[in-house]
Amino acid sequence: MNKQVRQLLAQYGSLPAALEDLGNDADLYAAGLSSHGSVQLMLALEDTFDVEFPDNLLNRKTFASISAIEAAVNGLVGERDAA
Protein backbone atom coordinates (compact mmCIF):
# COMPACT_ATOMS: atom_id res chain seq x y z
CA MET A 1 0.00 0.00 0.00
CA ASN A 2 2.89 2.36 0.71
CA LYS A 3 3.92 2.39 -2.94
CA GLN A 4 0.35 3.10 -4.08
CA VAL A 5 -0.06 5.94 -1.59
CA ARG A 6 3.23 7.47 -2.72
CA GLN A 7 2.19 7.17 -6.38
CA LEU A 8 -1.14 8.87 -5.66
CA LEU A 9 0.61 11.60 -3.68
CA ALA A 10 2.93 12.25 -6.60
CA GLN A 11 0.05 12.32 -9.07
CA TYR A 12 -2.62 14.17 -7.09
CA GLY A 13 -0.92 15.79 -4.10
CA SER A 14 1.12 18.29 -6.11
CA LEU A 15 4.03 17.95 -3.70
CA PRO A 16 7.11 19.87 -4.78
CA ALA A 17 9.36 17.74 -2.55
CA ALA A 18 10.74 14.46 -3.88
CA LEU A 19 8.53 11.75 -2.42
CA GLU A 20 11.28 9.16 -2.33
CA ASP A 21 13.10 11.39 0.16
CA LEU A 22 10.11 11.67 2.50
CA GLY A 23 9.89 9.33 5.45
CA ASN A 24 6.60 7.61 6.19
CA ASP A 25 6.04 9.88 9.18
CA ALA A 26 7.19 13.13 7.52
CA ASP A 27 4.74 16.03 7.69
CA LEU A 28 3.18 16.18 4.23
CA TYR A 29 1.85 19.69 4.80
CA ALA A 30 5.35 20.92 5.64
CA ALA A 31 6.49 19.20 2.42
CA GLY A 32 3.98 21.24 0.43
CA LEU A 33 0.66 19.37 0.47
CA SER A 34 -2.14 21.93 0.14
CA SER A 35 -5.77 21.59 1.17
CA HIS A 36 -6.67 21.31 -2.52
CA GLY A 37 -4.05 18.59 -2.96
CA SER A 38 -5.38 16.68 0.04
CA VAL A 39 -8.91 16.73 -1.42
CA GLN A 40 -7.63 15.49 -4.78
CA LEU A 41 -5.63 12.80 -2.98
CA MET A 42 -8.67 11.75 -0.95
CA LEU A 43 -10.76 11.34 -4.11
CA ALA A 44 -7.99 9.29 -5.74
CA LEU A 45 -7.67 7.09 -2.64
CA GLU A 46 -11.42 6.50 -2.63
CA ASP A 47 -11.34 5.43 -6.28
CA THR A 48 -8.22 3.30 -5.95
CA PHE A 49 -9.21 1.43 -2.80
CA ASP A 50 -13.01 1.47 -3.30
CA VAL A 51 -13.67 3.19 0.02
CA GLU A 52 -15.36 6.37 1.17
CA PHE A 53 -13.86 8.66 3.78
CA PRO A 54 -16.43 9.46 6.48
CA ASP A 55 -16.70 13.00 7.84
CA ASN A 56 -14.72 12.13 10.98
CA LEU A 57 -11.65 11.35 8.83
CA LEU A 58 -11.84 14.51 6.73
CA ASN A 59 -9.24 16.43 8.69
CA ARG A 60 -5.64 17.49 8.51
CA LYS A 61 -4.47 14.72 10.84
CA THR A 62 -5.68 11.96 8.47
CA PHE A 63 -3.51 13.30 5.63
CA ALA A 64 -0.58 14.53 7.74
CA SER A 65 1.79 11.71 6.77
CA ILE A 66 2.02 8.65 4.60
CA SER A 67 1.68 6.50 7.72
CA ALA A 68 -1.52 8.34 8.73
CA ILE A 69 -2.99 7.91 5.25
CA GLU A 70 -2.14 4.21 5.24
CA ALA A 71 -3.73 3.73 8.67
CA ALA A 72 -6.92 5.47 7.58
CA VAL A 73 -7.19 3.53 4.32
CA ASN A 74 -6.40 0.22 6.04
CA GLY A 75 -9.17 0.91 8.55
CA LEU A 76 -11.65 1.76 5.79
CA VAL A 77 -10.72 -1.32 3.74
CA GLY A 78 -11.12 -3.49 6.84
CA GLU A 79 -14.56 -2.03 7.54
CA ARG A 80 -15.58 -2.51 3.92
CA ASP A 81 -14.41 -6.12 3.87
CA ALA A 82 -16.13 -6.89 7.18
CA ALA A 83 -19.49 -5.63 5.90
N, C-alpha and C positions, 0 to 999 in steps of 0.2 A: 504494500500500500504506500510505503514511503516514496517509492519511485513515481507512482501515479500522482500523488499529492504534489510532488516537486514539479512534475510535468505540467500539471494544471496551474500551479503558481506561476510558472514561466509563461504559460500561454495566456492566462486570464488575470493574473495578479499585477501585471505591469511593474514588476520589481526591477529597479535599476541595478541592484546588487547581484552579483553572480550567485545563483542558487547553490551551486556545488560547494561554495565556500561557507554557506550558512549551516550552522549546527542545527540539530533538530529542535533545540530549545531556544534558539535565537529569536529575538523580538522582531517579528515580521514588519510591524509598523515602523520600528526604528530603521529597518532596512528599506523602507519606502512603500510598503503596502498602504494604499489609500482606502477610504471607505468605499469608493466606487469599485476599486479592485477587489475588495473583500466581497462585495455583492456579486460581482461577476464570477469570482471564485466559488462562492456558495452555489450559484446556479449551475456551474460546471460540475461541482461535486454531486449535486442532486441528480443530474443527468447521468453521470458516470457510474455512480453507486446505487442508483434507483432508490433514493431515500428522499425524505423531505425534512428540512430543518424546522423544528417547532419554534415558536416565539421565544421560549426560554433559552434557546441556544443562539439566538440572533443578537450577539453582543461581541464586543471587542475581545473579551477573554477567549472565546471559542476559536478565533482566528489569529490569536497572538503569536503562535508558533506552529511549526510543522507537527510537533508532538501533540499540541492541543487539538489541531485539526484531525489528526489521526484518531485520537481518543473519541472525539465527537462522532466521527464517521463510523468507527468501530461500534460504538454504542447504538447508533441508528441502524446499522446493518444487523446487529444482534436482535434489536427489537423487531425489525422487519421479518427476520427469519423465524423468530419465535411466534409470530402471529399466524 
